[in-house]
């Protein structure tokens, strides 16, 4: 009987307590520092204080050169772009930032496009969020519809790492290509001409639940007195090979921004930039040269005019 009680205490109290402590100590070490995942690590360690911030998907990550913005505006800058991020992931990133940052950004540019409100359930490298969700049901609410997440991961210590320890440890290796969140893509046209999702003549559907997260993102900016603007970044003129409802998507953001009083700029209409393959490595993304040109010659002048710098 005594042995049974000891065993029961071990498995019901002591072992869960040990796993709980291990999880709380281990998770911060696993916050990703790979090319697409470093933003969570940097926020956690308070390395992203800035006045000008960028949020969005991989197009944000690749388009806005933080150094050029800083030098041109004389204001600190950080790029919070996350590969494959829809608005719910960007909204989670903003909330996470506001909970950890010492300096709230004064200006946020949200990169909007076909992916922002897309209704799919895939978020690449979903395990990058595992260190954040333990005992954080509010974070889980942002991402629970994506493949790779379930409620047990919030409440059971280390459960979410099953099968991913090796990947997570590998991800803890620093990636020096990122600088202030910006990733310069050293690639030429044709590297992946149709991008990662070769859907040809397909349409991207707007998800009503994603629109609610867009409302949440806007509300967070308003509550924290952050000046927000939307930008649709350039894409190669062959985008019609990739998706066919661009006018619908642009039209939604234009109307939404107008109704909310948010500045919106569509740079994808510039045929000079968008027809030049030296600026791109596929129809979705610019390369390093294109990012420098877009940031210096298009974004900075627009931003200066918008905010009277």
PyMOL commands that set and color helices and strands:
alter all, ss='L'
color gray80, all
select helices_A, chain A and resi 2-30+38-44+58-63+66-73+87-100+126-133+137-143+152-155+159-161+165-171+208-223+237-241+246-260+267-269+271-274+277-279+288-306
alter helices_A, ss='H'
color red, helices_A
select strands_A, chain A and resi 52-55+77-79+107-111+178-179+182-183+227-232+263-266
alter strands_A, ss='S'
color yellow, strands_A
deselect
rebuild
show_as cartoon
